[in-house]
Amino acid sequence: MDPQDDSFDFLFKIILIGDSNVGKTCLVQSFKTSQFCERQQNTIGVDFTVRTLSIEGRRVKMQVWDTAGQERFRTITQSYYRSAHGAMIAYDISRRATFDSLPRWIHELKQFGAANVLTALIGNKRDLEAEREVQFEEACKLAEAKGLLAAVETSARDAWSVEEAFVMMARRLLMQNDTSVADDHTHAVMLRSNSHTVSLTSASSADEKKPCAC
């Protein structure tokens, strides 16, 4: 791990959820190392990785929690929802069934997650364009209908837009907390600085509808 990862201004917890075999672990690995591993074992329960980004002069530590998609781990993974500042719900653009599962994941996140969690849809495996079963416009419409942050397509294999997706989430979380300090709303979010923990207030994003990113 980069020793500089121990120095940061903000810590955000991001939870990555979605059906099995949509490439969640590969997305995390691509974000962390820009590498792709052809063979990945299914995540058991929850695993996490950490990377620190520099956003407008501020060091933002992203703690990304990679969750198992199998039903038998659902009780374990749900316990991590409440403390997440941001959520990425992944699906496989080449498997329609994983997209059709998104409303269930969105409902589950709203049921067990924080009220102000920022949420984005991640259509992974864009490198499988020839096998596409889900059009990007469909994801955009779903994100808009559900009031989510954005819909983004990525390829963990090619590292295509993976970095951009996590940077987008980091920027919006910073904006949310900057706004919350100014507006003094009531939902508390805990942010840890280099030497202490501070409590900031966080504005709800439930009514925000952002254009899709790709």
Residue pairs with C-beta under 8 A, 6 or more apart in sequence:
1 50
2 52
4 52
5 50
5 51
5 52
5 61
7 52
7 59
7 194
8 52
8 59
8 60
8 61
8 192
8 193
8 194
9 58
9 59
9 60
9 193
9 194
10 58
10 59
10 60
10 61
10 173
10 174
10 177
10 191
10 192
10 193
11 60
11 61
11 63
11 191
11 192
12 60
12 61
12 62
12 63
12 85
12 86
12 169
12 170
12 173
12 191
13 63
13 65
13 83
13 84
13 85
13 86
14 62
14 63
14 64
14 65
14 84
14 85
14 86
14 87
14 88
14 166
14 169
15 64
15 65
15 67
15 80
15 81
15 84
15 86
15 87
15 88
15 113
16 24
16 27
16 28
16 64
16 65
16 66
16 67
16 87
16 88
16 90
16 122
17 24
17 67
17 69
17 77
17 87
17 88
17 89
17 90
17 105
17 108
17 109
18 24
18 69
18 89
18 90
18 91
18 98
18 101
18 102
18 105
18 122
19 69
19 91
19 92
19 97
19 98
19 101
20 42
20 68
20 69
20 70
21 42
21 69
21 92
22 69
22 90
22 91
22 92
22 95
22 98
22 124
22 125
23 90
23 92
23 124
23 125
23 156
24 43
24 66
24 67
24 69
24 90
24 124
25 40
25 43
25 47
25 66
26 36
26 37
26 40
26 124
26 156
26 157
27 88
27 90
27 122
27 124
27 154
27 156
27 162
28 47
28 49
28 64
28 66
29 35
29 36
29 37
29 40
29 49
29 156
30 36
30 156
30 159
30 162
31 49
31 51
31 62
31 64
31 162
31 163
31 166
32 49
32 51
32 64
34 159
34 163
36 156
36 157
36 158
36 159
42 68
42 69
42 70
43 66
43 67
43 68
43 69
44 68
44 73
45 67
45 68
45 73
45 76
45 77
46 65
46 66
46 67
46 68
46 73
46 76
46 77
46 80
47 65
47 66
48 63
48 64
48 65
48 66
49 63
49 64
49 66
50 61
50 62
50 63
50 64
51 61
51 62
51 64
51 166
52 59
52 60
52 61
52 62
53 59
53 60
53 61
53 62
53 166
53 167
53 170
54 60
55 167
55 170
55 171
55 174
56 174
58 174
60 170
60 173
60 174
62 166
62 169
62 170
64 166
65 80
65 84
67 73
67 77
67 80
68 76
68 77
78 108
78 112
81 87
81 108
81 109
81 112
81 113
81 114
81 117
82 112
82 113
82 114
83 114
84 113
84 114
84 117
85 114
85 117
85 118
85 173
85 189
86 117
86 118
86 119
86 120
86 169
86 172
86 173
87 109
87 113
87 117
87 118
87 119
87 120
88 119
88 120
88 121
88 122
88 165
88 169
89 102
89 105
89 106
89 109
89 119
89 120
89 121
89 122
90 122
90 123
90 124
91 98
91 99
91 101
91 102
91 121
91 122
91 123
91 124
91 134
91 139
92 98
92 99
92 123
92 124
92 125
92 128
93 99
93 123
93 124
93 125
93 126
93 128
93 132
93 133
93 134
93 136
93 153
94 125
94 128
94 131
94 132
94 133
94 134
95 133
96 133
96 134
99 123
99 133
99 134
99 138
99 139
102 121
102 142
103 142
103 146
106 119
106 146
106 148
109 117
109 119
114 187
115 187
115 204
115 206
116 176
116 187
116 189
116 202
116 203
116 204
116 205
116 206
118 149
118 169
118 172
118 173
118 176
118 205
119 146
119 148
119 149
120 143
120 148
120 149
120 150
120 151
120 152
120 165
120 168
120 169
121 139
121 142
121 143
121 148
121 150
121 151
121 152
122 152
122 153
122 154
122 165
123 134
123 136
123 139
123 151
123 152
123 153
123 154
124 153
124 154
124 155
124 156
125 155
125 156
125 157
126 153
126 154
126 155
126 158
126 160
126 161
127 155
127 157
127 158
127 160
136 151
136 153
136 212
136 214
139 151
139 153
139 212
140 151
140 211
140 212
142 148
142 151
143 149
143 150
143 151
143 210
143 212
144 209
144 212
147 205
147 206
147 207
147 208
147 209
148 210
149 168
149 169
149 172
149 205
149 208
149 210
150 168
150 210
150 211
150 212
150 213
151 212
151 213
151 214
152 161
152 164
152 165
152 168
152 212
152 213
152 214
153 161
153 214
154 160
154 161
154 162
154 165
155 161
155 162
156 162
161 214
164 213
165 213
168 213
176 202
176 203
176 205
177 189
177 191
177 200
177 202
179 203
180 187
180 189
180 200
180 201
180 202
180 203
181 200
181 201
183 201
183 203
184 201
185 201
185 202
185 203
185 204
186 201
187 201
187 202
187 203
187 204
188 199
188 200
188 201
188 202
189 199
189 200
189 201
189 202
190 197
190 198
190 199
190 200
191 197
191 198
191 199
191 200
192 198
